[in-house]
Amino acid sequence: MSTSGVKLAAVGAIGAIALAACGSSSSGTSSGGSSASSSAAGVQVGVILPDTQSSVRWEQFDKPYLTQAFAAAGVKADIQNALGDKTKMATIADSMIQEGVKVLIITNLDSPSGAQIEQKAGQAGIKTIDYDRLTLGGSADYYVSFNNVTVGQLQGSTLISCIGNKPNARIIELNGSPTDNNATLFKQGYDSQLAPKYAAGWVKVGDRSVPNWDNAQGGVIFEQMLTAAGNKVDGVVAANDGLGNAVITVLKKDGLKVPVTGQDATVQGLQNVLLGDQCMTVYKAVKKEASAAAAAAVALINGQQVQTTGTTKDSTGGRDVPSILLTPVAITADKVESVVADGFVKASDICTPAVQAACTKYGVH
């Protein structure tokens, strides 16, 4: 993966330029599984988000931010969620293609099914954008995401800091879905940080992936690894906040408390960080990601050049995909307020009675 020094402000400028170039027609969205909703006249962009289970981000953050970005551009968009069903995603895509959208944006459920959708769209002359997840072997014209190797590096390096100089620390890695290329990149990142520690005496006592990012299954898988390790662990790499909370639940049941990582800066994840149950999360400014994707789509509709930050290697397809990659940020307890200040979450949602003392301690308001 290569970038050319991506900066969040620069991406915001890209969005402002492209969005300003558009007209003032109305915008519309749809959230459910009705594949006929794109039949409304004038829909120019179809967006298919993956599910509601792997992370709360898709419906709570990505959808409203994409809606706002397209509305600001005066572009009518149909935004739907595949609800974790590859057949549903294909059906929604077929409907959008038949209705003649000019740009199709997808977050794939796996690369093979995503590649089939992109192939159909391409045959119909429709431009495609991979949103957040790269479709390996696909044909997307552009890829908009965060630098996902960096996400993993932040998880690994912060976990090391949280554990400290403990010799022979025992580590469990609970990875994301094996069908999600992002999970592969996250693991590449945190393994790059942990490898020297393993070489110096730390021990990896568990390393498994969680199908479909399923949090309940993640808790079961973690408990199996913990039991196999004799309930002796000093730190856990959990690939996102949902899996992190599943880990924390198991640890509490067994009377254990060790550093645990996460990702997505969800309300639950931030609460766990403030309470000291999770040593960090990773903040990805979804609003900027959504704005960048919308700006790219608008540029394509207008026949304009899309401004990118570099390329991302599709190892399966053997091509370099033009990309817009944003920079993630590690969030520890003393940095939770910065996520609130950015407008991503509300302090009132985080600072429930059980968390209020920690909010006061760390200046979250």
BAKOLMAR-101126 format. One record per residue (C-alpha): residue number from 1; residue in three letters; z, x, y. Coordinates in steps of 0.2 Angstrom, whole numbers, plus 5000, padded with zeros to 4 digits. Example, Ala and Ser with C-alpha at 12.3 -4.5 7.8 and 13.67 -1.06 7.14 Angstrom:
BEGIN
+-----+-----+------+------+------+
|   k |   r |   c3 |   c1 |   c2 |
+-----+-----+------+------+------+
|   1 | ALA | 5039 | 5062 | 4978 |
|   2 | SER | 5036 | 5068 | 4995 |
+-----+-----+------+------+------+
***
This chain:
BEGIN
+-----+-----+------+------+------+
|   k |   r |   c3 |   c1 |   c2 |
+-----+-----+------+------+------+
|   1 | MET | 5000 | 5000 | 5000 |
|   2 | SER | 4995 | 5007 | 5017 |
|   3 | THR | 4999 | 5001 | 5035 |
|   4 | SER | 4995 | 5008 | 5052 |
|   5 | GLY | 5012 | 5007 | 5059 |
|   6 | VAL | 5014 | 4989 | 5060 |
|   7 | LYS | 5025 | 4982 | 5074 |
|   8 | LEU | 5032 | 4964 | 5075 |
|   9 | ALA | 5027 | 4963 | 5093 |
|  10 | ALA | 5010 | 4968 | 5090 |
|  11 | VAL | 5008 | 4955 | 5077 |
|  12 | GLY | 5015 | 4942 | 5089 |
|  13 | ALA | 5002 | 4948 | 5101 |
|  14 | ILE | 4988 | 4945 | 5088 |
|  15 | GLY | 4994 | 4928 | 5086 |
|  16 | ALA | 4994 | 4924 | 5104 |
|  17 | ILE | 4977 | 4930 | 5107 |
|  18 | ALA | 4969 | 4921 | 5092 |
|  19 | LEU | 4979 | 4905 | 5096 |
|  20 | ALA | 4974 | 4905 | 5114 |
|  21 | ALA | 4956 | 4905 | 5109 |
|  22 | CYS | 4956 | 4888 | 5101 |
|  23 | GLY | 4954 | 4870 | 5107 |
|  24 | SER | 4966 | 4856 | 5109 |
|  25 | SER | 4963 | 4844 | 5094 |
|  26 | SER | 4978 | 4837 | 5085 |
|  27 | SER | 4987 | 4844 | 5070 |
|  28 | GLY | 4993 | 4836 | 5055 |
|  29 | THR | 5003 | 4841 | 5039 |
|  30 | SER | 5008 | 4835 | 5022 |
|  31 | SER | 5022 | 4841 | 5011 |
|  32 | GLY | 5021 | 4833 | 4995 |
|  33 | GLY | 5009 | 4832 | 4980 |
|  34 | SER | 4996 | 4820 | 4986 |
|  35 | SER | 4980 | 4829 | 4984 |
|  36 | ALA | 4971 | 4816 | 4994 |
|  37 | SER | 4980 | 4820 | 5011 |
|  38 | SER | 4967 | 4832 | 5016 |
|  39 | SER | 4954 | 4818 | 5018 |
|  40 | ALA | 4960 | 4815 | 5035 |
|  41 | ALA | 4945 | 4819 | 5047 |
|  42 | GLY | 4945 | 4836 | 5055 |
|  43 | VAL | 4956 | 4846 | 5043 |
|  44 | GLN | 4951 | 4864 | 5046 |
|  45 | VAL | 4964 | 4873 | 5036 |
|  46 | GLY | 4972 | 4870 | 5019 |
|  47 | VAL | 4989 | 4878 | 5015 |
|  48 | ILE | 4997 | 4878 | 4998 |
|  49 | LEU | 5015 | 4884 | 4996 |
|  50 | PRO | 5021 | 4888 | 4979 |
|  51 | ASP | 5037 | 4878 | 4975 |
|  52 | THR | 5054 | 4873 | 4981 |
|  53 | GLN | 5065 | 4881 | 4968 |
|  54 | SER | 5062 | 4900 | 4970 |
|  55 | SER | 5068 | 4900 | 4988 |
|  56 | VAL | 5073 | 4888 | 5001 |
|  57 | ARG | 5062 | 4897 | 5013 |
|  58 | TRP | 5045 | 4888 | 5009 |
|  59 | GLU | 5050 | 4871 | 5015 |
|  60 | GLN | 5064 | 4876 | 5027 |
|  61 | PHE | 5055 | 4890 | 5036 |
|  62 | ASP | 5037 | 4893 | 5031 |
|  63 | LYS | 5031 | 4875 | 5032 |
|  64 | PRO | 5038 | 4871 | 5049 |
|  65 | TYR | 5033 | 4887 | 5057 |
|  66 | LEU | 5015 | 4886 | 5050 |
|  67 | THR | 5015 | 4868 | 5057 |
|  68 | GLN | 5020 | 4874 | 5074 |
|  69 | ALA | 5008 | 4888 | 5074 |
|  70 | PHE | 4993 | 4877 | 5070 |
|  71 | ALA | 4999 | 4863 | 5082 |
|  72 | ALA | 5000 | 4876 | 5096 |
|  73 | ALA | 4982 | 4882 | 5092 |
|  74 | GLY | 4975 | 4864 | 5092 |
|  75 | VAL | 4970 | 4866 | 5074 |
|  76 | LYS | 4972 | 4852 | 5061 |
|  77 | ALA | 4980 | 4859 | 5045 |
|  78 | ASP | 4985 | 4851 | 5029 |
|  79 | ILE | 5001 | 4859 | 5022 |
|  80 | GLN | 5006 | 4855 | 5004 |
|  81 | ASN | 5018 | 4862 | 4991 |
|  82 | ALA | 5013 | 4864 | 4973 |
|  83 | LEU | 5031 | 4862 | 4967 |
|  84 | GLY | 5030 | 4876 | 4954 |
|  85 | ASP | 5015 | 4868 | 4945 |
|  86 | LYS | 4999 | 4878 | 4943 |
|  87 | THR | 4989 | 4862 | 4938 |
|  88 | LYS | 4995 | 4854 | 4954 |
|  89 | MET | 4991 | 4869 | 4964 |
|  90 | ALA | 4973 | 4869 | 4957 |
|  91 | THR | 4971 | 4850 | 4960 |
|  92 | ILE | 4977 | 4851 | 4978 |
|  93 | ALA | 4965 | 4866 | 4981 |
|  94 | ASP | 4951 | 4856 | 4973 |
|  95 | SER | 4954 | 4842 | 4985 |
|  96 | MET | 4955 | 4853 | 5000 |
|  97 | ILE | 4939 | 4862 | 4995 |
|  98 | GLN | 4930 | 4846 | 4992 |
|  99 | GLU | 4935 | 4840 | 5009 |
| 100 | GLY | 4928 | 4855 | 5017 |
| 101 | VAL | 4942 | 4865 | 5025 |
| 102 | LYS | 4935 | 4881 | 5033 |
| 103 | VAL | 4950 | 4892 | 5028 |
| 104 | LEU | 4962 | 4890 | 5013 |
| 105 | ILE | 4979 | 4899 | 5013 |
| 106 | ILE | 4988 | 4900 | 4997 |
| 107 | THR | 5004 | 4908 | 4990 |
| 108 | ASN | 5000 | 4909 | 4972 |
| 109 | LEU | 5011 | 4905 | 4957 |
| 110 | ASP | 5003 | 4919 | 4947 |
| 111 | SER | 4988 | 4930 | 4950 |
| 112 | PRO | 4976 | 4922 | 4937 |
| 113 | SER | 4977 | 4904 | 4943 |
| 114 | GLY | 4977 | 4910 | 4961 |
| 115 | ALA | 4961 | 4920 | 4958 |
| 116 | GLN | 4952 | 4905 | 4951 |
| 117 | ILE | 4956 | 4895 | 4966 |
| 118 | GLU | 4950 | 4909 | 4977 |
| 119 | GLN | 4934 | 4910 | 4967 |
| 120 | LYS | 4930 | 4891 | 4969 |
| 121 | ALA | 4934 | 4892 | 4988 |
| 122 | GLY | 4922 | 4907 | 4990 |
| 123 | GLN | 4908 | 4898 | 4981 |
| 124 | ALA | 4910 | 4884 | 4993 |
| 125 | GLY | 4909 | 4896 | 5008 |
| 126 | ILE | 4928 | 4894 | 5012 |
| 127 | LYS | 4937 | 4909 | 5018 |
| 128 | THR | 4954 | 4913 | 5009 |
| 129 | ILE | 4970 | 4921 | 5014 |
| 130 | ASP | 4984 | 4927 | 5003 |
| 131 | TYR | 5000 | 4922 | 5011 |
| 132 | ASP | 5016 | 4932 | 5006 |
| 133 | ARG | 5010 | 4936 | 4989 |
| 134 | LEU | 4994 | 4946 | 4985 |
| 135 | THR | 4983 | 4938 | 4971 |
| 136 | LEU | 4979 | 4953 | 4960 |
| 137 | GLY | 4960 | 4951 | 4954 |
| 138 | GLY | 4958 | 4938 | 4968 |
| 139 | SER | 4945 | 4938 | 4982 |
| 140 | ALA | 4955 | 4934 | 4997 |
| 141 | ASP | 4948 | 4939 | 5013 |
| 142 | TYR | 4965 | 4944 | 5020 |
| 143 | TYR | 4983 | 4946 | 5015 |
| 144 | VAL | 4997 | 4942 | 5026 |
| 145 | SER | 5015 | 4947 | 5021 |
| 146 | PHE | 5029 | 4960 | 5024 |
| 147 | ASN | 5029 | 4977 | 5017 |
| 148 | ASN | 5036 | 4973 | 5001 |
| 149 | VAL | 5039 | 4991 | 4995 |
| 150 | THR | 5050 | 4993 | 5010 |
| 151 | VAL | 5060 | 4977 | 5006 |
| 152 | GLY | 5064 | 4985 | 4989 |
| 153 | GLN | 5068 | 5002 | 4997 |
| 154 | LEU | 5080 | 4993 | 5009 |
| 155 | GLN | 5089 | 4985 | 4995 |
| 156 | GLY | 5091 | 5001 | 4985 |
| 157 | SER | 5096 | 5012 | 4999 |
| 158 | THR | 5109 | 4999 | 5006 |
| 159 | LEU | 5116 | 4996 | 4988 |
| 160 | ILE | 5119 | 5015 | 4987 |
| 161 | SER | 5128 | 5015 | 5004 |
| 162 | CYS | 5139 | 5000 | 4998 |
| 163 | ILE | 5144 | 5009 | 4982 |
| 164 | GLY | 5147 | 5025 | 4990 |
| 165 | ASN | 5150 | 5042 | 4981 |
| 166 | LYS | 5156 | 5035 | 4965 |
| 167 | PRO | 5151 | 5046 | 4951 |
| 168 | ASN | 5143 | 5038 | 4935 |
| 169 | ALA | 5141 | 5021 | 4944 |
| 170 | ARG | 5134 | 5008 | 4932 |
| 171 | ILE | 5120 | 4998 | 4939 |
| 172 | ILE | 5111 | 4981 | 4933 |
| 173 | GLU | 5094 | 4977 | 4940 |
| 174 | LEU | 5090 | 4958 | 4940 |
| 175 | ASN | 5071 | 4958 | 4945 |
| 176 | GLY | 5061 | 4943 | 4951 |
| 177 | SER | 5047 | 4934 | 4942 |
| 178 | PRO | 5036 | 4946 | 4931 |
| 179 | THR | 5021 | 4935 | 4937 |
| 180 | ASP | 5024 | 4939 | 4956 |
| 181 | ASN | 5016 | 4955 | 4962 |
| 182 | ASN | 5029 | 4955 | 4976 |
| 183 | ALA | 5043 | 4957 | 4963 |
| 184 | THR | 5034 | 4972 | 4956 |
| 185 | LEU | 5033 | 4979 | 4973 |
| 186 | PHE | 5052 | 4976 | 4977 |
| 187 | LYS | 5056 | 4985 | 4961 |
| 188 | GLN | 5045 | 4999 | 4965 |
| 189 | GLY | 5055 | 5001 | 4981 |
| 190 | TYR | 5072 | 5000 | 4975 |
| 191 | ASP | 5069 | 5010 | 4959 |
| 192 | SER | 5062 | 5024 | 4971 |
| 193 | GLN | 5079 | 5024 | 4980 |
| 194 | LEU | 5089 | 5023 | 4964 |
| 195 | ALA | 5080 | 5036 | 4953 |
| 196 | PRO | 5088 | 5051 | 4961 |
| 197 | LYS | 5105 | 5043 | 4958 |
| 198 | TYR | 5101 | 5039 | 4940 |
| 199 | ALA | 5095 | 5057 | 4938 |
| 200 | ALA | 5112 | 5063 | 4945 |
| 201 | GLY | 5123 | 5053 | 4934 |
| 202 | TRP | 5122 | 5035 | 4938 |
| 203 | VAL | 5118 | 5024 | 4923 |
| 204 | LYS | 5106 | 5009 | 4923 |
| 205 | VAL | 5115 | 4997 | 4910 |
| 206 | GLY | 5103 | 4982 | 4912 |
| 207 | ASP | 5086 | 4979 | 4919 |
| 208 | ARG | 5077 | 4962 | 4916 |
| 209 | SER | 5066 | 4950 | 4926 |
| 210 | VAL | 5068 | 4932 | 4929 |
| 211 | PRO | 5054 | 4920 | 4925 |
| 212 | ASN | 5048 | 4910 | 4940 |
| 213 | TRP | 5063 | 4916 | 4950 |
| 214 | ASP | 5073 | 4903 | 4942 |
| 215 | ASN | 5091 | 4905 | 4948 |
| 216 | ALA | 5100 | 4896 | 4934 |
| 217 | GLN | 5090 | 4906 | 4921 |
| 218 | GLY | 5094 | 4922 | 4932 |
| 219 | GLY | 5113 | 4918 | 4930 |
| 220 | VAL | 5111 | 4917 | 4911 |
| 221 | ILE | 5101 | 4933 | 4910 |
| 222 | PHE | 5113 | 4942 | 4921 |
| 223 | GLU | 5128 | 4936 | 4911 |
| 224 | GLN | 5119 | 4943 | 4895 |
| 225 | MET | 5117 | 4960 | 4903 |
| 226 | LEU | 5134 | 4960 | 4909 |
| 227 | THR | 5141 | 4956 | 4892 |
| 228 | ALA | 5131 | 4969 | 4884 |
| 229 | ALA | 5137 | 4982 | 4896 |
| 230 | GLY | 5155 | 4977 | 4891 |
| 231 | ASN | 5158 | 4969 | 4908 |
| 232 | LYS | 5158 | 4986 | 4916 |
| 233 | VAL | 5146 | 4987 | 4932 |
| 234 | ASP | 5148 | 4995 | 4949 |
| 235 | GLY | 5133 | 4987 | 4958 |
| 236 | VAL | 5119 | 4974 | 4955 |
| 237 | VAL | 5101 | 4974 | 4962 |
| 238 | ALA | 5097 | 4956 | 4964 |
| 239 | ALA | 5079 | 4953 | 4970 |
| 240 | ASN | 5083 | 4939 | 4982 |
| 241 | ASP | 5098 | 4928 | 4988 |
| 242 | GLY | 5096 | 4915 | 4975 |
| 243 | LEU | 5098 | 4927 | 4961 |
| 244 | GLY | 5111 | 4936 | 4971 |
| 245 | ASN | 5121 | 4920 | 4972 |
| 246 | ALA | 5119 | 4917 | 4953 |
| 247 | VAL | 5125 | 4935 | 4950 |
| 248 | ILE | 5140 | 4932 | 4961 |
| 249 | THR | 5145 | 4916 | 4952 |
| 250 | VAL | 5145 | 4925 | 4936 |
| 251 | LEU | 5155 | 4940 | 4943 |
| 252 | LYS | 5168 | 4928 | 4950 |
| 253 | LYS | 5170 | 4919 | 4934 |
| 254 | ASP | 5174 | 4936 | 4926 |
| 255 | GLY | 5186 | 4941 | 4939 |
| 256 | LEU | 5174 | 4955 | 4946 |
| 257 | LYS | 5168 | 4960 | 4963 |
| 258 | VAL | 5155 | 4973 | 4966 |
| 259 | PRO | 5141 | 4976 | 4978 |
| 260 | VAL | 5126 | 4964 | 4976 |
| 261 | THR | 5109 | 4964 | 4985 |
| 262 | GLY | 5098 | 4950 | 4990 |
| 263 | GLN | 5083 | 4945 | 5001 |
| 264 | ASP | 5077 | 4931 | 5013 |
| 265 | ALA | 5092 | 4930 | 5024 |
| 266 | THR | 5096 | 4912 | 5018 |
| 267 | VAL | 5111 | 4903 | 5024 |
| 268 | GLN | 5120 | 4905 | 5007 |
| 269 | GLY | 5115 | 4924 | 5007 |
| 270 | LEU | 5121 | 4927 | 5024 |
| 271 | GLN | 5138 | 4918 | 5020 |
| 272 | ASN | 5140 | 4929 | 5005 |
| 273 | VAL | 5136 | 4944 | 5015 |
| 274 | LEU | 5149 | 4939 | 5028 |
| 275 | LEU | 5162 | 4936 | 5014 |
| 276 | GLY | 5159 | 4953 | 5006 |
| 277 | ASP | 5152 | 4945 | 4990 |
| 278 | GLN | 5135 | 4952 | 4994 |
| 279 | CYS | 5133 | 4969 | 5002 |
| 280 | MET | 5116 | 4965 | 5010 |
| 281 | THR | 5101 | 4954 | 5012 |
| 282 | VAL | 5084 | 4957 | 5019 |
| 283 | TYR | 5078 | 4948 | 5034 |
| 284 | LYS | 5059 | 4944 | 5035 |
| 285 | ALA | 5055 | 4935 | 5051 |
| 286 | VAL | 5045 | 4921 | 5043 |
| 287 | LYS | 5040 | 4914 | 5060 |
| 288 | LYS | 5030 | 4930 | 5064 |
| 289 | GLU | 5023 | 4929 | 5046 |
| 290 | ALA | 5017 | 4911 | 5048 |
| 291 | SER | 5011 | 4915 | 5066 |
| 292 | ALA | 5001 | 4930 | 5059 |
| 293 | ALA | 4993 | 4919 | 5045 |
| 294 | ALA | 4989 | 4905 | 5057 |
| 295 | ALA | 4981 | 4917 | 5070 |
| 296 | ALA | 4970 | 4925 | 5056 |
| 297 | ALA | 4964 | 4907 | 5050 |
| 298 | VAL | 4960 | 4902 | 5068 |
| 299 | ALA | 4950 | 4918 | 5071 |
| 300 | LEU | 4940 | 4915 | 5055 |
| 301 | ILE | 4937 | 4897 | 5061 |
| 302 | ASN | 4930 | 4904 | 5077 |
| 303 | GLY | 4920 | 4918 | 5070 |
| 304 | GLN | 4931 | 4931 | 5078 |
| 305 | GLN | 4937 | 4947 | 5070 |
| 306 | VAL | 4954 | 4947 | 5062 |
| 307 | GLN | 4966 | 4961 | 5068 |
| 308 | THR | 4974 | 4969 | 5054 |
| 309 | THR | 4987 | 4983 | 5052 |
| 310 | GLY | 4980 | 4991 | 5037 |
| 311 | THR | 4975 | 4987 | 5019 |
| 312 | THR | 4984 | 4984 | 5002 |
| 313 | LYS | 4978 | 4990 | 4986 |
| 314 | ASP | 4973 | 4977 | 4973 |
| 315 | SER | 4975 | 4987 | 4957 |
| 316 | THR | 4967 | 4974 | 4946 |
| 317 | GLY | 4952 | 4970 | 4957 |
| 318 | GLY | 4950 | 4988 | 4962 |
| 319 | ARG | 4948 | 4984 | 4980 |
| 320 | ASP | 4958 | 4987 | 4997 |
| 321 | VAL | 4962 | 4970 | 5004 |
| 322 | PRO | 4963 | 4969 | 5023 |
| 323 | SER | 4981 | 4966 | 5028 |
| 324 | ILE | 4993 | 4961 | 5041 |
| 325 | LEU | 5010 | 4968 | 5035 |
| 326 | LEU | 5026 | 4965 | 5045 |
| 327 | THR | 5042 | 4975 | 5044 |
| 328 | PRO | 5058 | 4969 | 5035 |
| 329 | VAL | 5075 | 4972 | 5041 |
| 330 | ALA | 5091 | 4976 | 5031 |
| 331 | ILE | 5106 | 4964 | 5035 |
| 332 | THR | 5124 | 4969 | 5032 |
| 333 | ALA | 5139 | 4959 | 5038 |
| 334 | ASP | 5139 | 4967 | 5056 |
| 335 | LYS | 5120 | 4962 | 5058 |
| 336 | VAL | 5121 | 4944 | 5053 |
| 337 | GLU | 5122 | 4939 | 5072 |
| 338 | SER | 5105 | 4947 | 5075 |
| 339 | VAL | 5097 | 4934 | 5063 |
| 340 | VAL | 5106 | 4920 | 5072 |
| 341 | ALA | 5100 | 4927 | 5089 |
| 342 | ASP | 5082 | 4928 | 5083 |
| 343 | GLY | 5083 | 4909 | 5080 |
| 344 | PHE | 5080 | 4910 | 5061 |
| 345 | VAL | 5097 | 4901 | 5056 |
| 346 | LYS | 5111 | 4892 | 5066 |
| 347 | ALA | 5128 | 4899 | 5067 |
| 348 | SER | 5134 | 4881 | 5064 |
| 349 | ASP | 5126 | 4881 | 5047 |
| 350 | ILE | 5133 | 4898 | 5042 |
| 351 | CYS | 5151 | 4896 | 5049 |
| 352 | THR | 5158 | 4883 | 5038 |
| 353 | PRO | 5177 | 4882 | 5037 |
| 354 | ALA | 5177 | 4894 | 5022 |
| 355 | VAL | 5167 | 4907 | 5032 |
| 356 | GLN | 5173 | 4904 | 5050 |
| 357 | ALA | 5186 | 4919 | 5049 |
| 358 | ALA | 5172 | 4931 | 5044 |
| 359 | CYS | 5161 | 4924 | 5057 |
| 360 | THR | 5174 | 4927 | 5070 |
| 361 | LYS | 5177 | 4945 | 5063 |
| 362 | TYR | 5158 | 4949 | 5064 |
| 363 | GLY | 5154 | 4940 | 5080 |
| 364 | VAL | 5143 | 4927 | 5073 |
| 365 | HIS | 5142 | 4912 | 5086 |
+-----+-----+------+------+------+
***
